[in-house]
Amino acid sequence: MGAPAFTPEDVARYPFPLPGPRYRYSTNVEPSGGRVVTAAGGWGAHRVDVDRHYRRELDLRAGILAADPSRHAVLPHMRVAAWDALLFGLRELADAHPDRMRLTRSGPEYHWRNTELGIDQRFVFGEDATLPCDPLAYLCGQIQEDVVLLDQRDGALWADAGVVTFAADWSFGFDVGMSFLEIHGPVPRIHTERVIARAHEFLMRLEPGESYRRTNWTLTVDGRLDTGTETYPEWGRDRRTVAEGPLEDVGDRLWLRTEVQHLIRLPYSGAVMFLIRTYLLPFRAVATVPEWAERLASVLADLPADMAEYKGLARTRAPGLRWLAAHGGINRNVTDVPSSAM
């Protein structure tokens, strides 16, 4: 599937991730559920978000899973957590979209209806035979978010279940069964500054039912959601072709990628649920909001070389800066950008 065309609705709903002109790694968590007002509109009223890309992204996920089943894993001891995640996700969908989705209960039996997808399903919590597939796969066939479930044991968190089809330069199939600290081992700066240690401690203290959120960001090419390491041969060269191609193409080929990550302690299993929703907006759309264009240019210019390298921006941030300077109404001279960004 090609990159989706953007609309004013996409801009208005976009979770712009840069609160200031300078970016460094931080835990940046806040309680979830409140709407965030932006220069273009707002986002964040619901923990599970459905937008106009719903069917397209679900079809894309189904295709990815069919081609690479390693993107979906549930270790045997995570069965209850998978059911816990399913019930949480369906309730979130029903609360956010009662006109299209509804979950009711009669005794031990639940009745789920998703008229958007033509689904009418009765099931009993914990009884796998009452669903057409395992509960985590069933949930992720109806939400746009990726899901990772963390088991807490031996004083640590372990990524022991999940469905991840829209990874940004990492592999869930490789990481499954690893600890939270091991997974984040390659990220620069976060260990010396204890960012990841503080995040780990925070997650370990979450109480059942508590829910927080944070954002993360990078750049991607051609509006591609699946930039997992498994498919690097398909998309790795795109960064070079953007850098070497015509400047005018950058506005349509280079996209700001925001992840809204929800961190939820599930009530029955005690597992920590990571919901990772990815939003994409091309630079041409970012430039329609002058405040965003200025902020993005400032952050890209200031970003240290090691962070830019880890985020995969070493090739793309210089053409991105030049395009923003030419089209975004930015009051800066790109000749002032440090040489490490060019």
PLY file of the C-alpha trace (Angstrom):
ply
format ascii 1.0
element vertex 342
property float x
property float y
property float z
element edge 341
property int vertex1
property int vertex2
end_header
0.00 0.00 0.00
1.23 3.49 -0.83
1.40 6.42 1.53
-2.01 7.81 2.51
-2.97 11.29 1.38
-3.32 13.68 4.30
-6.41 15.77 5.02
-7.19 18.72 7.32
-8.69 16.14 9.71
-5.34 14.35 9.94
-3.61 17.63 10.79
-6.23 18.59 13.37
-6.01 15.20 15.12
-2.23 14.85 14.92
-0.40 14.42 18.26
2.48 16.79 17.62
5.22 15.45 19.92
7.62 18.36 20.43
6.72 20.65 23.35
9.82 22.84 23.03
12.59 23.86 20.62
15.03 21.30 22.06
14.59 17.54 22.47
16.36 15.11 24.79
15.30 11.71 26.07
13.01 11.81 29.10
10.29 9.69 30.67
7.73 12.46 29.79
4.76 10.54 31.20
1.43 12.02 32.18
-1.93 10.56 33.23
-3.90 9.39 30.21
-7.41 10.18 29.11
-7.36 13.97 28.92
-7.57 15.81 25.61
-4.43 17.69 24.61
-5.04 20.96 22.75
-2.56 21.72 19.95
-2.00 24.58 17.52
-4.10 22.68 14.95
-6.75 20.95 17.07
-6.32 18.25 19.69
-5.87 14.59 20.54
-5.84 12.12 23.42
-9.45 11.94 24.62
-9.43 8.13 24.26
-6.76 5.55 25.01
-7.76 3.50 21.97
-8.22 5.76 18.98
-10.11 4.99 15.77
-9.73 7.35 12.83
-10.36 7.41 9.09
-7.38 5.09 8.48
-8.97 2.29 10.54
-9.72 -0.24 7.81
-6.59 0.51 5.81
-4.29 0.00 8.78
-6.06 -3.17 9.91
-5.72 -4.60 6.40
-2.04 -3.65 6.41
-1.54 -5.39 9.77
-3.26 -8.55 8.54
-0.97 -8.66 5.52
2.15 -8.18 7.64
1.13 -10.94 10.07
0.35 -13.32 7.22
3.81 -12.72 5.75
5.65 -12.76 9.11
3.93 -14.55 12.02
6.88 -13.71 14.32
5.32 -10.26 14.81
2.78 -11.98 17.10
3.84 -13.97 20.16
2.23 -14.97 23.45
4.41 -17.02 25.80
2.41 -19.73 27.62
2.34 -17.98 31.01
0.83 -14.83 29.38
-2.49 -16.42 28.43
-4.45 -14.67 31.23
-2.74 -11.38 30.41
-3.83 -11.72 26.77
-7.45 -12.17 27.87
-7.07 -9.26 30.26
-5.78 -7.09 27.39
-8.66 -8.16 25.17
-11.30 -7.17 27.69
-9.60 -3.84 28.34
-9.31 -3.05 24.63
-12.90 -3.94 23.78
-14.21 -1.83 26.64
-12.11 1.10 25.45
-13.46 0.76 21.91
-17.04 0.55 23.17
-16.65 3.58 25.45
-15.05 5.69 22.72
-17.34 4.66 19.85
-20.73 3.56 21.24
-22.40 4.24 17.88
-20.37 1.48 16.22
-19.10 -0.81 18.99
-20.74 -2.38 22.01
-19.73 -4.85 24.72
-22.37 -6.37 27.00
-22.30 -9.20 29.51
-24.82 -11.83 30.58
-23.47 -14.08 33.30
-20.15 -15.53 32.15
-20.80 -14.67 28.49
-19.75 -11.44 26.78
-21.34 -10.16 23.58
-19.15 -8.02 21.35
-20.41 -6.10 18.33
-18.27 -4.04 15.98
-20.53 -2.83 13.19
-17.63 -1.00 11.52
-16.11 -4.41 10.71
-19.32 -6.49 10.69
-18.31 -8.49 13.80
-20.85 -10.07 16.15
-19.15 -12.39 18.64
-20.09 -14.07 21.91
-17.29 -15.34 24.14
-16.46 -16.44 27.67
-13.45 -14.89 29.36
-10.57 -17.36 29.47
-12.12 -19.94 27.14
-10.05 -19.86 23.96
-12.55 -22.00 22.02
-15.13 -19.18 22.20
-13.01 -16.94 19.94
-11.94 -17.51 16.33
-8.27 -16.90 17.27
-6.23 -16.20 20.38
-7.47 -13.17 22.37
-4.52 -10.88 21.62
-4.78 -11.52 17.89
-8.53 -10.93 18.11
-8.01 -7.56 19.79
-5.25 -6.43 17.42
-7.44 -7.27 14.45
-9.72 -4.45 15.63
-7.40 -1.74 16.97
-4.79 0.34 15.16
-2.40 0.18 18.11
0.47 -2.26 18.47
0.46 -4.08 21.82
3.25 -5.35 24.06
2.45 -7.08 27.34
5.06 -6.98 30.12
5.13 -9.62 32.83
6.49 -8.51 36.20
8.65 -11.05 38.06
12.05 -11.33 39.76
12.16 -7.56 40.24
11.94 -6.80 36.52
9.55 -6.43 33.57
9.68 -8.87 30.66
8.20 -8.43 27.16
6.50 -11.82 26.99
3.57 -11.19 24.64
2.52 -8.82 21.91
1.44 -8.01 18.39
3.76 -5.46 16.77
3.43 -4.76 13.05
4.31 -1.04 12.94
7.68 -0.99 14.72
10.08 1.91 14.22
13.45 0.30 13.52
13.17 -2.56 16.02
11.94 -6.16 16.05
9.39 -7.57 18.46
10.17 -11.07 17.21
13.76 -10.56 18.37
12.86 -8.82 21.64
10.13 -11.18 22.89
11.20 -12.76 26.17
13.76 -10.04 26.91
13.63 -7.70 29.89
12.57 -4.08 29.59
16.11 -2.95 30.41
17.68 -5.30 27.86
15.36 -4.09 25.09
16.41 -0.48 25.67
20.10 -1.29 25.96
21.15 0.22 22.58
19.47 3.61 23.14
22.14 6.32 23.61
22.29 8.54 26.72
19.36 6.97 28.58
21.56 4.85 30.84
24.06 7.48 31.94
21.17 9.87 32.58
19.12 7.08 34.27
16.10 7.77 32.05
15.39 4.10 31.42
16.03 3.12 35.04
13.51 5.71 36.23
10.98 4.55 33.63
11.44 0.94 34.75
10.93 1.88 38.39
7.85 3.92 37.49
6.26 1.03 35.61
7.01 -1.41 38.42
5.06 0.82 40.81
1.92 1.08 38.67
-1.22 -0.04 40.49
-3.96 -2.12 38.80
-6.11 0.13 36.64
-3.59 3.00 36.55
-2.89 4.39 33.09
-0.31 6.87 31.80
0.87 8.00 28.39
3.91 9.45 26.67
4.95 10.33 23.12
7.97 9.38 21.06
8.92 10.50 17.56
11.18 9.99 14.56
11.05 10.59 10.81
10.02 8.06 8.19
9.91 8.00 4.41
6.88 7.67 2.13
4.39 7.31 4.99
5.47 3.75 5.73
4.12 2.30 8.99
6.13 -0.93 8.96
9.74 0.06 9.47
10.65 -3.01 11.51
14.16 -4.37 11.20
12.71 -7.48 9.54
11.80 -5.43 6.47
14.87 -3.16 6.42
15.88 -4.39 2.92
12.56 -3.00 1.66
12.85 0.50 3.12
16.43 1.13 4.23
17.49 2.73 0.95
14.60 5.19 1.10
16.53 7.47 3.44
19.32 7.76 0.91
16.96 8.36 -2.02
15.29 11.22 -0.12
18.67 12.76 0.70
19.89 12.47 -2.88
16.62 13.32 -4.61
15.05 16.66 -5.56
14.43 19.00 -2.64
10.85 19.61 -3.77
10.04 15.91 -3.22
11.01 16.05 0.46
7.74 17.65 1.55
5.78 14.65 0.31
8.31 11.87 0.93
9.53 12.75 4.44
7.02 12.24 7.26
7.00 13.09 10.95
6.18 9.91 12.88
4.66 10.16 16.36
4.01 7.26 18.70
1.46 7.73 21.47
2.34 5.10 24.04
-0.12 4.17 26.77
1.18 2.35 29.86
-1.57 0.47 31.69
-1.51 -1.93 34.62
-4.16 -4.51 33.73
-6.57 -5.32 36.57
-6.77 -9.15 36.54
-3.35 -10.40 35.44
-1.24 -7.54 36.78
0.63 -7.34 33.47
1.69 -3.94 32.13
0.13 -3.22 28.76
1.95 -1.02 26.26
-0.37 0.40 23.63
1.68 1.95 20.82
-0.27 3.99 18.29
1.63 5.43 15.35
0.56 8.61 13.55
2.18 9.93 10.38
2.13 13.39 8.81
4.17 14.52 5.78
6.37 17.58 6.08
4.06 19.35 3.62
1.23 18.96 6.12
3.41 19.91 9.11
4.28 23.14 7.27
0.59 24.13 7.22
0.97 24.80 10.96
3.77 27.42 11.23
4.33 26.78 14.93
4.96 23.08 14.23
7.28 23.77 11.31
9.39 26.15 13.38
9.52 23.75 16.33
10.42 20.75 14.18
13.21 22.65 12.44
14.64 23.82 15.76
14.63 20.31 17.22
16.19 18.73 14.12
18.95 21.32 14.01
19.76 20.97 17.71
19.59 17.17 17.98
22.97 15.64 18.99
24.62 13.40 16.41
24.35 10.19 18.46
20.61 10.68 18.98
20.09 11.51 15.31
21.99 8.37 14.33
19.97 6.14 16.66
16.70 7.60 15.42
17.76 6.99 11.83
17.85 10.69 10.96
21.49 10.99 9.92
20.59 11.18 6.22
17.14 12.76 6.31
17.30 15.65 8.75
19.44 17.89 6.51
17.08 17.70 3.50
14.18 18.02 5.93
15.64 21.23 7.33
16.28 22.65 3.87
12.73 21.86 2.77
11.23 23.42 5.90
13.34 26.55 5.40
12.08 26.84 1.81
8.41 26.01 2.45
7.60 26.32 6.13
8.02 30.03 6.69
10.85 29.36 9.14
12.74 32.36 10.44
16.12 30.72 10.42
19.03 30.34 8.06
19.96 26.70 7.51
23.57 27.78 7.19
23.38 28.28 10.97
22.63 24.59 11.48
25.56 22.73 13.12
27.62 20.77 10.64
26.65 17.54 12.39
23.09 18.05 11.12
24.02 18.68 7.50
0 1
1 2
2 3
3 4
4 5
5 6
6 7
7 8
8 9
9 10
10 11
11 12
12 13
13 14
14 15
15 16
16 17
17 18
18 19
19 20
20 21
21 22
22 23
23 24
24 25
25 26
26 27
27 28
28 29
29 30
30 31
31 32
32 33
33 34
34 35
35 36
36 37
37 38
38 39
39 40
40 41
41 42
42 43
43 44
44 45
45 46
46 47
47 48
48 49
49 50
50 51
51 52
52 53
53 54
54 55
55 56
56 57
57 58
58 59
59 60
60 61
61 62
62 63
63 64
64 65
65 66
66 67
67 68
68 69
69 70
70 71
71 72
72 73
73 74
74 75
75 76
76 77
77 78
78 79
79 80
80 81
81 82
82 83
83 84
84 85
85 86
86 87
87 88
88 89
89 90
90 91
91 92
92 93
93 94
94 95
95 96
96 97
97 98
98 99
99 100
100 101
101 102
102 103
103 104
104 105
105 106
106 107
107 108
108 109
109 110
110 111
111 112
112 113
113 114
114 115
115 116
116 117
117 118
118 119
119 120
120 121
121 122
122 123
123 124
124 125
125 126
126 127
127 128
128 129
129 130
130 131
131 132
132 133
133 134
134 135
135 136
136 137
137 138
138 139
139 140
140 141
141 142
142 143
143 144
144 145
145 146
146 147
147 148
148 149
149 150
150 151
151 152
152 153
153 154
154 155
155 156
156 157
157 158
158 159
159 160
160 161
161 162
162 163
163 164
164 165
165 166
166 167
167 168
168 169
169 170
170 171
171 172
172 173
173 174
174 175
175 176
176 177
177 178
178 179
179 180
180 181
181 182
182 183
183 184
184 185
185 186
186 187
187 188
188 189
189 190
190 191
191 192
192 193
193 194
194 195
195 196
196 197
197 198
198 199
199 200
200 201
201 202
202 203
203 204
204 205
205 206
206 207
207 208
208 209
209 210
210 211
211 212
212 213
213 214
214 215
215 216
216 217
217 218
218 219
219 220
220 221
221 222
222 223
223 224
224 225
225 226
226 227
227 228
228 229
229 230
230 231
231 232
232 233
233 234
234 235
235 236
236 237
237 238
238 239
239 240
240 241
241 242
242 243
243 244
244 245
245 246
246 247
247 248
248 249
249 250
250 251
251 252
252 253
253 254
254 255
255 256
256 257
257 258
258 259
259 260
260 261
261 262
262 263
263 264
264 265
265 266
266 267
267 268
268 269
269 270
270 271
271 272
272 273
273 274
274 275
275 276
276 277
277 278
278 279
279 280
280 281
281 282
282 283
283 284
284 285
285 286
286 287
287 288
288 289
289 290
290 291
291 292
292 293
293 294
294 295
295 296
296 297
297 298
298 299
299 300
300 301
301 302
302 303
303 304
304 305
305 306
306 307
307 308
308 309
309 310
310 311
311 312
312 313
313 314
314 315
315 316
316 317
317 318
318 319
319 320
320 321
321 322
322 323
323 324
324 325
325 326
326 327
327 328
328 329
329 330
330 331
331 332
332 333
333 334
334 335
335 336
336 337
337 338
338 339
339 340
340 341
